[in-house]
């Protein structure tokens, strides 16, 4: 059984996933092979979940932060092509 903090993080993540999935998918869709778009979108959300506690609101908007995670993933993908 998870701690209260883990449950809260899971609940927050669920809201974020619903709110930002389409945005992250569209970022991946523009430059990632069609068969990998969903996988890469999921990878971005895994990364966001793992690093959620490191987000610093003083450094910028949350939406910009998650877009940065997505663009970094896309850039790494394009480097490996």
C-alpha positions as CSV (number, residue, x, y, z in Angstrom):
1,X,0.0,0.0,0.0
2,X,1.3,3.5,-1.0
3,X,1.9,6.4,1.3
4,X,-0.5,9.4,1.3
5,X,2.1,11.3,-0.6
6,X,2.3,8.6,-3.3
7,X,-1.5,8.6,-3.6
8,X,-1.6,12.4,-3.9
9,X,1.1,12.3,-6.6
10,X,-0.9,9.6,-8.5
11,X,-4.0,11.7,-8.3
12,X,-2.2,14.8,-9.5
13,X,-0.6,12.8,-12.3
14,X,-4.0,11.5,-13.4
15,X,-5.3,15.1,-13.8
16,X,-2.1,16.1,-15.6
17,X,-2.3,13.2,-18.0
18,X,-5.9,14.0,-18.9
19,X,-5.2,17.7,-19.3
20,X,-2.0,17.5,-21.3
21,X,-2.0,14.2,-23.2
22,X,-3.3,15.8,-26.5
23,X,-0.6,18.5,-26.3
24,X,2.2,16.1,-25.7
25,X,0.9,13.7,-28.4
26,X,0.8,16.6,-30.9
27,X,4.4,17.5,-30.1
28,X,5.5,14.0,-30.7
29,X,3.4,13.6,-33.8
30,X,5.2,16.4,-35.7
31,X,8.6,14.7,-35.8
32,X,8.4,11.1,-34.6
33,X,7.8,8.1,-36.7
34,X,4.1,7.3,-36.7
35,X,4.5,3.9,-35.1
36,X,6.4,5.5,-32.1
37,X,4.2,8.5,-31.3
38,X,2.2,6.8,-28.6
39,X,5.2,5.1,-27.1
40,X,7.1,8.4,-27.0
41,X,4.1,10.2,-25.5
42,X,4.0,7.6,-22.8
43,X,7.7,8.0,-22.2
44,X,7.3,11.7,-21.7
45,X,4.6,11.1,-19.1
46,X,6.7,8.5,-17.3
47,X,9.5,11.1,-17.1
48,X,7.1,13.8,-15.8
49,X,5.8,11.4,-13.1
50,X,9.4,10.6,-12.1
51,X,10.4,14.2,-11.9
52,X,7.2,15.8,-10.7
53,X,8.6,16.8,-7.4
54,X,11.5,18.7,-9.1
55,X,9.2,21.1,-10.9
56,X,9.9,24.6,-9.6
57,X,7.0,27.1,-10.2
58,X,9.5,29.9,-9.7
59,X,11.3,28.9,-12.9
60,X,8.2,29.0,-15.1
61,X,4.8,27.8,-16.1
62,X,4.1,24.1,-15.6
63,X,2.8,23.7,-19.2
64,X,6.1,25.1,-20.5
65,X,8.0,22.6,-18.3
66,X,6.2,19.5,-19.6
67,X,6.5,20.8,-23.2
68,X,10.3,21.1,-22.5
69,X,10.3,17.4,-21.4
70,X,8.5,16.5,-24.6
71,X,10.8,18.6,-26.9
72,X,13.8,17.0,-25.2
73,X,12.5,13.5,-25.9
74,X,11.7,14.4,-29.5
75,X,15.2,15.9,-29.9
76,X,16.8,12.7,-28.6
77,X,14.7,10.7,-31.0
78,X,15.7,12.9,-34.0
79,X,19.4,12.6,-33.0
80,X,19.2,8.8,-33.2
81,X,17.6,8.7,-36.7
